[in-house]
Amino acid sequence: MGGIDSTGKVVEADVLVVGGGLAGLWAATKAREYVDMVTIIDKGPKDWGGQCSHASGGIIATIPQDNVAESIKDLVYYYDGLCDQDLWGEIFGQSYDRIQDYLEMGYEFITEPDGRLKGIPQRSLEHIKCYLGKPFGMGGKNMVGVLLNKAQRLGVERFGRIMVTNLVKQDGRVIGATGFDTITGEFYIFKAHAVLLAVGNGGWKASYHLNTCAGDSVYLGLAAGAEATQCEFASVWNVPKLFSWEGQTYLLPLGARFVNAKGESFMDKYSPVFGANTDTHYITRAMAVEAREGRAPFYLDCTKMKPEDRELLTPKGKGWMRLNYLKLEDMGIHFFEEKSEWMPQMWRSAAGLAADLSGGTSVPGLFAAGRACGLDPTVYMGGLSLCLCSATGNTAGETAGRFAASAKSTVMDEELVNEQKRDLYRPVQKNGTMPKEVLREIQKAVFPCDVSILKNEAGLKRAAARLEVIKTELVPQMAAPDAHYLMKLMEVRSILLMSELYVRASLLRKESRAGHYREDYPGRDAAHWLGRLLAGQDADGIAFRVDPLPIDRYAIKPTRYYSDNFRF
């Protein structure tokens, strides 16, 4: 056998979906309505379901008695004006339909005694509510389960433990991808009429349940000619010091609070209006200021919650949240009856590919859904990810399916594929630096307070200089003794690019807005920065440009700003 078939294992599909989480599953099942062959690839276990398996299962939605325009108004206020009203109108507009789809697939939501969906208000906003999956703590896993059942019924082909490392373009159009089996090392070639990226946001592997997201979608998309957006925004979460816990966005509206070493509910000082019932970025900024003034450490206090609310949010079932809860009990830590120490943690980048309302990127044949798109300035609310992944997965899946149904077949360039294969395996079995050592150096550059929480020019320039040294001196020395470490090496490659984009974009945005806070530029600058900062690759490297929001055309004009409720 000769030709491309001798280069590696060849898989053909009409639509290739990279990422097997919630957005990928939605996209694949929707695309299947238009084409016969849909394939999902995931670098994790085949049916794991990505980050959704760690989620609580709550989903934000605009239900019939509410109004989409009011939900968008809340978001314009919450995002400090930096809101794509067309996009979020599409997401909120179909959100209740997605809830109905989940119910038809057999997913259950927690309800009030009269049978209405139980909604929990988010971030002290008037109209946006999150509707919880049943039982709490197992919702995400159950959500993945019903979608996997649907994918299997529709004949969606699924591959696990395979990492995509390159997209393949021909005549300006994406026609497939290459990658490898992370266990055996076998090379794979995927031929497709359309490729849809549905990989989660990149992160810095700060804790065990965030170990898989590495910015692959941005790396792949930029290399193929697409643009990235929201690069300057990164989630700085607050997490327990000893364990991981999903659900503070539900705990805080129901009476939980953060206190400092003196037992003071310190958020009341920084925001008398909201207190601790707000986004993590405002809480971690306050923690940074409090720590600087000697009032660390910090604790989450759930003792003032009502007994029925504690019972509601006690994890049920056999998921990871319940396992954590029982382990704490065995250690003598009673989460709801006593204070537990929490701390800030650099979590994930908001960077994603710039995509239109239909999920299309600027590159023909390449589509994006879920967290592979840059959709938010990182101020977060419970259930937002599951909402946008369900909605954009559904939309982009349809767009990719329609595109693939009418696309003409194209022959892959054999030499290009062989070149990608040679480049991929070049670091294997050579002596050199292990990927985790390079990752630690990236973390040391990006995690300091003046780079991640209270950003300033000196800290960001220091980080940029260090990342340049890492790129030129450490990365070329990385080695991978086997396929597993080759996957880790490829992840570090993506994390480094994501980190460079984050630091450079943070330097450029000389203002503070939503999840981005410059201590040296604490005010907003709408004249220059009320728009997306887009990044693309050119012959000289990464180039940025500002894409202003069409405020004149939008129905809702920014007049109120969530960040005005805080003083640091």
C-alpha positions as CSV (number, residue, x, y, z in Angstrom):
1,M,0.0,0.0,0.0
2,G,1.4,3.4,-1.0
3,G,0.3,7.0,-0.8
4,I,-1.2,8.7,2.2
5,D,-2.6,5.4,3.5
6,S,1.0,4.2,4.2
7,T,1.7,7.3,6.4
8,G,-0.7,6.4,9.2
9,K,-4.2,5.2,10.0
10,V,-6.7,7.0,7.8
11,V,-10.2,7.9,9.1
12,E,-12.8,9.5,6.8
13,A,-15.7,11.6,7.9
14,D,-18.1,14.2,6.5
15,V,-17.8,16.3,9.8
16,L,-14.9,15.8,12.1
17,V,-15.5,17.2,15.7
18,V,-12.4,17.7,17.8
19,G,-13.5,17.5,21.5
20,G,-15.9,15.1,23.0
21,G,-17.4,17.3,25.8
22,L,-20.8,18.9,25.9
23,A,-20.3,21.3,22.9
24,G,-18.7,18.5,20.8
25,L,-21.6,16.0,21.5
26,W,-24.2,18.6,20.7
27,A,-22.4,19.5,17.5
28,A,-21.9,15.9,16.4
29,T,-25.6,14.9,17.0
30,K,-26.8,18.0,15.2
31,A,-24.4,17.6,12.2
32,R,-25.7,14.0,11.9
33,E,-29.0,15.4,10.7
34,Y,-27.3,16.6,7.5
35,V,-24.5,14.1,6.7
36,D,-24.0,10.4,7.2
37,M,-20.5,10.2,8.7
38,V,-19.7,12.2,11.8
39,T,-16.6,11.5,13.9
40,I,-15.7,12.8,17.4
41,I,-12.0,12.8,18.5
42,D,-11.0,13.4,22.1
43,K,-7.6,13.1,23.8
44,G,-9.4,11.8,26.9
45,P,-11.3,8.6,27.3
46,K,-13.8,8.1,24.5
47,D,-16.9,8.6,26.6
48,W,-15.6,10.8,29.4
49,G,-17.4,13.9,28.2
50,G,-14.6,16.4,28.8
51,Q,-15.1,19.1,31.5
52,C,-18.8,18.6,31.6
53,S,-18.3,15.4,33.7
54,H,-16.9,17.6,36.5
55,A,-19.8,20.1,36.3
56,S,-22.7,20.3,38.7
57,G,-25.2,20.1,35.8
58,G,-26.8,23.5,36.2
59,I,-27.7,25.5,33.1
60,I,-28.6,29.1,32.6
61,A,-31.7,29.7,30.5
62,T,-34.3,32.2,29.6
63,I,-37.5,30.3,30.3
64,P,-40.9,31.4,28.7
65,Q,-42.1,33.7,31.4
66,D,-38.8,35.6,31.1
67,N,-37.5,37.9,28.4
68,V,-34.4,37.4,26.2
69,A,-33.9,41.2,26.0
70,E,-33.9,41.5,29.8
71,S,-31.3,38.7,30.0
72,I,-29.1,40.5,27.5
73,K,-29.5,43.7,29.4
74,D,-28.2,41.9,32.6
75,L,-25.2,40.6,30.6
76,V,-24.4,44.0,29.1
77,Y,-24.3,45.4,32.7
78,Y,-22.4,42.4,34.1
79,Y,-19.8,42.4,31.2
80,D,-19.2,46.2,31.6
81,G,-20.6,46.7,28.1
82,L,-18.3,44.2,26.4
83,C,-21.1,42.0,25.2
84,D,-21.8,40.7,21.7
85,Q,-25.5,41.2,21.9
86,D,-26.2,39.4,18.6
87,L,-24.4,36.3,19.8
88,W,-25.9,36.2,23.3
89,G,-29.4,36.9,21.8
90,E,-28.9,33.7,19.8
91,I,-27.7,31.8,22.9
92,F,-30.4,32.9,25.3
93,G,-33.0,32.7,22.5
94,Q,-32.5,28.9,22.2
95,S,-31.6,28.1,25.8
96,Y,-35.1,27.0,26.8
97,D,-35.3,24.8,23.7
98,R,-32.1,23.1,24.8
99,I,-33.6,22.5,28.3
100,Q,-36.6,20.8,26.6
101,D,-34.2,18.7,24.5
102,Y,-32.5,17.5,27.7
103,L,-35.8,16.6,29.3
104,E,-36.8,14.6,26.2
105,M,-33.4,12.8,26.3
106,G,-34.1,11.8,29.9
107,Y,-32.2,14.4,31.9
108,E,-33.7,15.6,35.1
109,F,-33.8,19.0,36.7
110,I,-34.5,20.0,40.3
111,T,-38.0,21.5,40.6
112,E,-40.0,23.5,43.1
113,P,-42.9,21.7,44.9
114,D,-45.3,22.9,42.3
115,G,-43.2,21.3,39.5
116,R,-41.6,24.5,38.1
117,L,-37.9,24.5,37.4
118,K,-35.9,25.7,40.4
119,G,-33.9,28.7,39.4
120,I,-31.1,30.2,41.4
121,P,-30.4,34.0,40.7
122,Q,-26.8,34.6,39.7
123,R,-24.4,37.4,40.7
124,S,-27.2,39.6,42.1
125,L,-28.6,40.1,38.6
126,E,-32.3,40.7,38.1
127,H,-33.2,38.2,35.4
128,I,-30.5,35.6,34.9
129,K,-31.1,32.3,36.7
130,C,-29.4,28.9,36.7
131,Y,-31.5,25.8,36.7
132,L,-29.9,22.9,38.6
133,G,-29.5,19.3,37.4
134,K,-30.7,16.4,39.5
135,P,-29.2,15.2,41.7
136,F,-26.8,18.1,42.6
137,G,-23.2,16.9,42.1
138,M,-24.1,14.3,39.4
139,G,-25.8,16.6,36.8
140,G,-22.8,17.1,34.5
141,K,-22.1,13.4,34.3
142,N,-25.8,12.6,33.7
143,M,-25.9,15.3,31.0
144,V,-23.0,13.7,29.2
145,G,-24.8,10.3,29.5
146,V,-28.0,11.3,27.8
147,L,-26.0,12.9,24.9
148,L,-23.8,9.9,24.5
149,N,-26.9,7.7,24.3
150,K,-28.2,10.0,21.5
151,A,-24.8,10.0,19.7
152,Q,-24.7,6.2,19.8
153,R,-28.2,5.9,18.4
154,L,-27.3,8.2,15.5
155,G,-24.2,6.2,14.7
156,V,-21.6,9.0,15.5
157,E,-18.2,7.4,15.5
158,R,-16.1,8.2,18.5
159,F,-12.3,8.0,19.2
160,G,-10.7,8.4,22.6
161,R,-7.1,8.9,23.6
162,I,-6.2,10.6,20.3
163,M,-4.7,14.1,20.2
164,V,-5.1,16.3,17.2
165,T,-1.9,18.3,16.6
166,N,-2.4,19.9,13.2
167,L,-5.2,20.9,10.9
168,V,-4.7,20.2,7.2
169,K,-5.6,22.9,4.6
170,Q,-5.8,22.6,0.9
171,D,-6.5,25.6,-1.4
172,G,-7.3,27.8,1.6
173,R,-9.9,25.3,3.1
174,V,-9.5,23.0,6.1
175,I,-10.0,19.5,4.9
176,G,-8.9,17.4,7.9
177,A,-6.5,16.9,10.7
178,T,-3.6,14.8,11.9
179,G,-2.7,13.5,15.3
180,F,-1.6,10.5,17.3
181,D,-2.8,7.9,19.7
182,T,-1.6,9.0,23.2
183,I,-1.1,5.4,24.3
184,T,0.4,3.6,21.3
185,G,1.9,6.6,19.5
186,E,0.2,5.6,16.2
187,F,-0.1,8.4,13.7
188,Y,-3.7,9.3,12.5
189,I,-4.9,11.1,9.4
190,F,-8.5,12.4,9.5
191,K,-10.1,13.4,6.2
192,A,-13.2,15.5,6.4
193,H,-15.4,18.0,4.5
194,A,-15.6,20.1,7.7
195,V,-13.7,20.3,10.9
196,L,-15.3,21.7,14.1
197,L,-13.2,22.5,17.1
198,A,-15.1,22.0,20.4
199,V,-12.1,21.8,22.8
200,G,-12.4,23.6,26.2
201,N,-10.6,26.7,27.1
202,G,-6.9,26.6,27.8
203,G,-5.6,26.5,31.3
204,W,-2.4,26.2,33.3
205,K,-3.1,22.8,34.9
206,A,-3.5,24.5,38.3
207,S,-5.3,21.5,39.9
208,Y,-6.3,17.9,39.1
209,H,-9.7,18.5,37.7
210,L,-8.3,21.2,35.2
211,N,-5.6,18.9,33.9
212,T,-6.9,18.4,30.4
213,C,-7.6,21.9,29.0
214,A,-4.5,23.3,27.4
215,G,-5.5,25.8,24.7
216,D,-5.4,23.3,21.8
217,S,-8.2,25.0,19.9
218,V,-6.4,28.4,19.8
219,Y,-3.1,26.8,18.7
220,L,-4.8,24.8,16.0
221,G,-7.0,27.6,14.8
222,L,-4.2,30.3,14.7
223,A,-1.9,27.9,12.8
224,A,-4.7,27.4,10.2
225,G,-5.2,31.2,9.8
226,A,-8.2,31.9,12.1
227,E,-8.1,34.7,14.7
228,A,-8.3,34.4,18.5
229,T,-10.1,36.7,20.8
230,Q,-10.6,37.4,24.5
231,C,-6.9,36.5,25.0
232,E,-6.4,39.2,27.8
233,F,-9.1,37.6,30.0
234,A,-8.3,34.7,32.3
235,S,-10.4,33.3,35.1
236,V,-8.9,33.7,38.5
237,W,-11.0,31.4,40.6
238,N,-11.1,31.0,44.4
239,V,-10.8,27.4,45.5
240,P,-10.4,25.4,48.7
241,K,-6.8,25.0,49.7
242,L,-7.0,21.2,50.3
243,F,-9.6,20.0,47.8
244,S,-11.7,21.0,44.9
245,W,-15.3,22.1,45.1
246,E,-17.8,22.9,42.4
247,G,-20.7,25.1,43.3
248,Q,-19.8,28.4,45.1
249,T,-21.9,30.2,42.5
250,Y,-24.9,28.5,44.2
251,L,-23.6,28.7,47.7
252,L,-23.0,32.4,47.8
253,P,-26.6,33.4,46.7
254,L,-27.9,31.1,49.4
255,G,-26.0,32.7,52.4
256,A,-22.4,31.5,52.2
257,R,-19.8,34.2,52.7
258,F,-16.0,34.7,52.7
259,V,-14.2,35.9,55.8
260,N,-10.6,36.9,56.4
261,A,-8.2,35.9,59.2
262,K,-9.9,38.3,61.6
263,G,-13.3,36.7,60.9
264,E,-14.5,39.8,58.9
265,S,-16.8,39.4,56.0
266,F,-14.3,41.5,54.0
267,M,-16.3,41.7,50.7
268,D,-18.8,44.0,52.5
269,K,-16.1,46.6,52.6
270,Y,-15.2,46.3,48.9
271,S,-18.8,46.1,47.8
272,P,-21.5,47.1,50.3
273,V,-24.1,46.4,47.5
274,F,-23.2,42.7,46.7
275,G,-20.8,41.5,49.5
276,A,-19.5,38.1,48.6
277,N,-22.5,37.3,46.3
278,T,-20.5,38.2,43.2
279,D,-18.0,36.9,40.7
280,T,-14.7,35.4,41.8
281,H,-12.6,38.1,40.1
282,Y,-13.9,40.8,42.5
283,I,-13.4,38.4,45.4
284,T,-9.8,37.5,44.5
285,R,-8.9,41.1,43.9
286,A,-10.2,41.8,47.4
287,M,-8.2,38.8,48.7
288,A,-5.1,40.2,47.1
289,V,-5.5,43.6,48.7
290,E,-6.4,42.0,52.1
291,A,-3.3,39.8,51.9
292,R,-1.1,42.7,51.0
293,E,-2.4,44.4,54.2
294,G,-1.8,41.3,56.4
295,R,-5.3,39.9,56.7
296,A,-4.8,36.5,55.1
297,P,-5.7,33.6,55.1
298,F,-9.3,33.4,53.9
299,Y,-12.2,31.1,54.6
300,L,-15.6,30.2,53.1
301,D,-18.3,30.2,55.9
302,C,-21.5,28.2,55.1
303,T,-22.8,28.1,58.6
304,K,-25.4,30.9,58.0
305,M,-27.1,29.0,55.2
306,K,-30.6,27.6,55.8
307,P,-30.7,23.9,56.6
308,E,-32.8,23.2,53.5
309,D,-30.3,25.0,51.3
310,R,-27.4,23.0,52.8
311,E,-29.3,19.8,52.0
312,L,-30.0,21.0,48.5
313,L,-26.3,21.6,47.7
314,T,-24.9,18.6,49.5
315,P,-23.5,16.4,46.7
316,K,-25.4,13.3,45.9
317,G,-24.8,10.2,43.8
318,K,-21.3,8.7,43.0
319,G,-19.6,11.6,41.2
320,W,-16.4,13.4,42.0
321,M,-18.1,16.0,44.1
322,R,-19.6,13.4,46.4
323,L,-16.3,11.6,46.7
324,N,-14.6,14.9,47.8
325,Y,-17.4,15.5,50.3
326,L,-17.1,12.1,51.9
327,K,-13.3,12.3,52.0
328,L,-13.6,15.6,53.9
329,E,-16.0,14.0,56.3
330,D,-13.4,11.2,56.9
331,M,-10.8,13.8,57.6
332,G,-13.1,15.5,60.1
333,I,-13.8,18.5,57.9
334,H,-17.5,19.3,57.9
335,F,-18.0,21.6,54.9
336,F,-21.3,23.1,55.8
337,E,-20.8,23.2,59.6
338,E,-17.5,25.0,59.8
339,K,-15.2,27.3,57.9
340,S,-12.8,26.0,55.3
341,E,-9.7,27.8,54.0
342,W,-9.8,29.1,50.4
343,M,-7.3,30.8,48.1
344,P,-7.1,32.4,44.6
345,Q,-6.1,30.1,41.8
346,M,-5.2,31.0,38.2
347,W,-7.7,28.8,36.3
348,R,-8.3,29.1,32.6
349,S,-7.8,31.5,29.7
350,A,-10.9,32.9,28.0
351,A,-9.1,32.9,24.7
352,G,-11.0,31.2,21.9
353,L,-11.4,31.5,18.1
354,A,-13.4,34.4,16.7
355,A,-16.5,32.8,15.2
356,D,-19.7,34.3,13.8
357,L,-23.3,33.6,14.9
358,S,-23.4,30.3,13.0
359,G,-20.1,29.0,14.4
360,G,-18.0,29.7,11.3
361,T,-14.5,31.1,11.5
362,S,-12.7,33.2,8.9
363,V,-11.2,30.0,7.5
364,P,-13.5,28.0,5.1
365,G,-14.2,24.5,6.5
366,L,-13.3,25.4,10.1
367,F,-16.0,25.9,12.7
368,A,-16.0,26.4,16.5
369,A,-18.4,25.8,19.3
370,G,-18.5,26.1,23.1
371,R,-15.4,27.2,24.9
372,A,-13.4,26.9,21.7
373,C,-15.0,30.3,20.9
374,G,-14.0,33.5,22.8
375,L,-17.3,34.3,24.3
376,D,-17.0,36.0,27.6
377,P,-14.6,38.4,29.5
378,T,-14.3,35.7,32.3
379,V,-16.7,37.2,34.8
380,Y,-18.7,34.0,35.3
381,M,-22.0,32.7,36.7
382,G,-23.1,29.2,37.5
383,G,-24.4,27.3,34.5
384,L,-23.1,29.7,31.8
385,S,-20.7,27.2,30.3
386,L,-23.4,24.5,29.9
387,C,-25.7,27.0,28.4
388,L,-23.3,28.3,25.8
389,C,-21.9,24.9,25.0
390,S,-25.4,23.5,24.4
391,A,-26.5,26.4,22.3
392,T,-23.4,27.0,20.2
393,G,-22.8,23.3,19.8
394,N,-26.3,22.9,18.3
395,T,-25.8,25.9,16.0
396,A,-22.3,25.2,14.8
397,G,-23.1,21.5,14.3
398,E,-25.9,22.5,11.9
399,T,-23.6,24.9,10.1
400,A,-20.8,22.4,9.7
401,G,-23.2,19.7,8.6
402,R,-24.8,21.9,5.9
403,F,-21.3,22.9,4.7
404,A,-20.1,19.3,4.6
405,A,-23.2,18.2,2.7
406,S,-22.4,20.5,-0.2
407,A,-18.6,20.5,-0.1
408,K,-16.5,18.9,-2.8
409,S,-14.0,16.2,-2.0
410,T,-10.3,17.3,-2.0
411,V,-7.2,15.2,-2.2
412,M,-4.8,15.7,0.7
413,D,-1.3,16.8,0.0
414,E,0.8,13.7,0.9
415,E,4.0,15.7,1.5
416,L,2.3,18.1,3.8
417,V,1.0,15.2,5.9
418,N,4.4,13.6,6.0
419,E,5.9,16.9,7.1
420,Q,3.4,17.2,10.0
421,K,4.3,13.6,11.0
422,R,8.0,14.3,11.0
423,D,7.6,17.4,13.1
424,L,5.4,15.6,15.5
425,Y,7.8,12.8,16.3
426,R,11.0,14.8,16.3
427,P,11.1,15.2,20.2
428,V,10.4,11.5,20.8
429,Q,13.2,9.5,22.6
430,K,15.7,12.3,22.6
431,N,17.4,13.4,25.8
432,G,16.1,16.8,27.0
433,T,13.8,18.7,29.3
434,M,10.6,17.1,30.4
435,P,7.4,19.0,29.6
436,K,6.4,19.4,33.2
437,E,9.6,21.4,34.0
438,V,8.7,23.9,31.2
439,L,5.1,24.1,32.4
440,R,6.4,25.0,35.9
441,E,8.4,27.8,34.4
442,I,5.4,29.1,32.5
443,Q,3.3,29.0,35.7
444,K,6.0,30.9,37.5
445,A,5.9,33.6,34.8
446,V,2.1,34.0,34.7
447,F,0.8,33.2,38.2
448,P,2.3,36.2,40.2
449,C,-0.3,38.7,41.5
450,D,0.9,41.5,39.3
451,V,0.4,39.4,36.2
452,S,-2.8,37.5,37.1
453,I,-4.9,39.5,39.6
454,L,-3.7,43.1,40.1
455,K,-2.0,43.4,36.7
456,N,0.4,46.2,36.1
457,E,2.9,47.1,33.3
458,A,6.0,46.1,35.2
459,G,4.6,42.6,36.1
460,L,3.3,42.0,32.6
461,K,6.6,43.0,30.9
462,R,8.5,40.8,33.3
463,A,6.3,37.9,32.4
464,A,6.6,38.6,28.6
465,A,10.4,38.6,28.9
466,R,10.4,35.4,30.8
467,L,8.0,33.7,28.3
468,E,10.3,34.7,25.5
469,V,13.2,33.0,27.2
470,I,11.1,29.9,27.8
471,K,10.1,29.9,24.1
472,T,13.6,30.3,22.7
473,E,15.7,28.4,25.2
474,L,13.6,25.8,27.0
475,V,10.9,24.7,24.5
476,P,13.5,23.5,21.8
477,Q,15.0,21.3,24.5
478,M,11.8,19.5,25.4
479,A,11.8,15.7,25.0
480,A,9.1,13.0,25.1
481,P,10.2,9.5,26.0
482,D,6.9,8.0,24.9
483,A,3.5,8.8,23.5
484,H,2.0,10.0,26.8
485,Y,4.8,12.5,27.3
486,L,4.5,13.6,23.7
487,M,0.9,14.5,24.5
488,K,2.2,16.5,27.5
489,L,4.8,18.2,25.3
490,M,2.1,19.2,22.7
491,E,0.0,20.6,25.6
492,V,2.9,22.7,26.8
493,R,3.3,24.0,23.3
494,S,-0.3,25.3,23.3
495,I,-0.1,26.6,26.9
496,L,3.0,28.7,26.0
497,L,1.2,30.3,23.1
498,M,-1.9,30.9,25.2
499,S,0.3,32.5,27.9
500,E,2.0,34.7,25.4
501,L,-1.3,35.9,24.0
502,Y,-2.6,36.5,27.5
503,V,0.3,38.6,28.6
504,R,0.6,40.6,25.4
505,A,-3.1,41.3,25.1
506,S,-3.2,42.3,28.8
507,L,-0.4,44.8,28.2
508,L,-2.3,46.3,25.2
509,R,-5.7,46.7,27.0
510,K,-4.8,49.7,29.0
511,E,-8.0,49.8,31.1
512,S,-10.0,47.7,33.5
513,R,-13.2,45.9,32.4
514,A,-15.0,42.8,33.7
515,G,-12.4,40.1,34.4
516,H,-9.4,42.2,33.3
517,Y,-8.1,44.5,36.0
518,R,-5.0,46.8,35.5
519,E,-4.1,48.3,38.8
520,D,-2.2,51.0,36.8
521,Y,-5.3,51.7,34.6
522,P,-8.2,51.1,37.0
523,G,-10.9,52.9,34.9
524,R,-12.7,52.0,31.7
525,D,-11.7,53.6,28.3
526,A,-14.7,53.1,26.0
527,A,-13.2,55.3,23.3
528,H,-10.4,52.8,22.7
529,W,-11.4,49.5,24.2
530,L,-15.1,48.9,23.9
531,G,-14.5,46.0,21.5
532,R,-12.7,42.7,21.0
533,L,-9.0,42.5,20.7
534,L,-8.3,40.0,17.9
535,A,-5.0,38.1,17.5
536,G,-3.8,36.4,14.3
537,Q,-0.5,35.0,13.0
538,D,1.4,36.6,10.2
539,A,4.9,36.3,8.8
540,D,6.3,38.3,11.8
541,G,4.5,36.4,14.5
542,I,1.3,37.4,16.4
543,A,-0.4,40.6,15.3
544,F,-3.3,42.2,17.3
545,R,-6.2,44.5,16.1
546,V,-9.2,46.0,17.8
547,D,-12.7,45.1,16.5
548,P,-15.1,47.7,18.0
549,L,-18.5,46.6,19.1
550,P,-21.3,48.0,16.9
551,I,-22.9,49.9,19.8
552,D,-24.8,52.2,17.5
553,R,-26.6,49.3,16.0
554,Y,-27.2,47.4,19.3
555,A,-30.6,47.8,21.0
556,I,-29.1,48.1,24.5
557,K,-26.6,50.9,25.2
558,P,-24.1,50.4,28.0
559,T,-25.2,52.9,30.7
560,R,-24.6,50.8,33.9
561,Y,-21.5,48.9,34.8
562,Y,-21.2,46.0,37.3
563,S,-17.7,47.0,38.2
564,D,-18.9,50.3,39.5
565,N,-20.2,48.5,42.6
566,F,-16.6,47.8,43.8
567,R,-13.8,49.9,45.3
568,F,-10.3,48.4,45.6
